[in-house]
Amino acid sequence: MDYMFRSILNIILLLLLLISDTPVYPIEFSQKDIENYTLKISRKFSNTYCNSTKFGISNDGALKFAIGETNKEFLNNKLNKFIDYEFLKKNILISLDNNCNVFEFPLYELENLTFKN
């Protein structure tokens, strides 16, 4: 009888532990986290664009491909609602200048680079 009671109690405790084991997420993100995330997006975009043009894809094709790939990778991140798009666009331009010598990239071409909040 004592063994059965202990077994039932152990099962109940185990179930309680499994049910109450939910992940905890931070409510707020630091400015540094948001800045690093934005820089990660700009590096992804510029690397994809540069690689596409190096493979002989036209500038328009490389732009569409880079926007599509970047949107896919960062589509549903929790940090998306904190993105400063002007900061992102400026970092993309700087990254394009530094990484693949694209100096005359039109800023308006990045209007389609948006993410869900």
C-alpha positions in Angstrom: 0.0 0.0 0.0 2.8 2.4 0.9 4.6 1.6 -2.3 1.5 2.4 -4.4 0.9 5.7 -2.6 4.6 6.7 -3.3 4.3 5.7 -6.9 1.1 7.8 -7.4 2.7 10.7 -5.6 5.8 10.4 -7.8 3.7 10.4 -11.0 1.8 13.4 -9.9 5.0 15.3 -9.1 6.5 14.3 -12.4 3.4 15.6 -14.3 3.5 18.8 -12.4 7.1 19.4 -13.3 6.4 18.6 -17.0 3.4 20.8 -17.2 4.9 23.8 -15.4 8.2 23.6 -17.5 7.5 26.5 -19.8 10.2 28.7 -21.4 10.8 32.1 -20.1 11.5 35.0 -22.5 12.7 38.4 -21.6 10.1 41.1 -21.8 12.5 43.8 -23.0 15.5 43.6 -25.2 18.5 45.8 -24.7 19.5 48.4 -27.3 22.7 46.4 -27.9 20.7 43.3 -28.8 18.6 45.3 -31.3 21.7 47.0 -32.8 23.5 43.6 -33.2 20.4 42.1 -34.8 20.1 45.0 -37.2 23.8 44.6 -38.1 23.3 40.9 -38.6 20.5 41.7 -41.1 22.6 44.2 -43.0 25.5 41.7 -43.2 23.2 39.0 -44.5 21.7 41.3 -47.2 25.0 42.7 -48.4 26.7 39.2 -48.5 23.8 37.7 -50.4 23.8 40.7 -52.8 27.5 40.7 -53.3 27.7 36.9 -53.9 24.8 37.1 -56.4 26.5 39.8 -58.5 29.8 37.9 -58.4 28.0 34.8 -59.9 26.9 37.0 -62.8 23.3 37.7 -61.7 22.1 41.1 -62.8 21.8 43.9 -60.3 18.0 43.7 -60.3 18.1 39.9 -59.9 20.6 40.1 -57.1 18.6 42.7 -55.4 15.4 40.7 -55.5 17.2 37.5 -54.4 19.0 39.3 -51.5 15.7 40.8 -50.3 13.9 37.5 -50.6 16.6 35.5 -48.7 17.0 38.2 -46.0 13.2 38.4 -45.5 13.0 34.6 -45.3 15.7 34.3 -42.7 14.5 37.1 -40.4 10.8 37.0 -41.1 9.3 36.1 -37.7 11.9 37.3 -35.2 10.7 38.9 -32.0 13.2 41.8 -32.5 11.6 42.8 -35.8 9.3 45.3 -34.1 12.3 47.2 -32.8 14.1 47.6 -36.1 15.1 51.1 -37.0 14.8 50.8 -40.8 16.8 54.0 -41.5 19.7 52.6 -39.4 19.3 49.3 -41.2 19.4 50.9 -44.6 22.5 53.0 -43.8 24.3 49.9 -42.5 23.4 48.0 -45.6 24.9 50.8 -47.8 28.1 50.9 -45.7 28.4 47.1 -45.8 27.9 47.1 -49.6 30.6 49.8 -49.9 33.0 47.9 -47.8 32.4 44.4 -48.9 31.8 44.5 -52.6 32.6 48.0 -53.7 29.0 49.0 -54.6 29.1 52.8 -54.1 26.1 54.0 -56.0 23.4 51.7 -54.5 20.0 53.5 -54.5 18.4 53.7 -51.1 14.9 53.4 -52.4 15.6 49.9 -53.6 15.5 48.7 -50.0 11.9 49.7 -49.5 10.8 46.0 -49.9 13.0 44.9 -47.1 10.5 44.7 -44.3 9.8 42.1 -41.6 6.7 41.0 -39.6 6.4 42.2 -36.1 
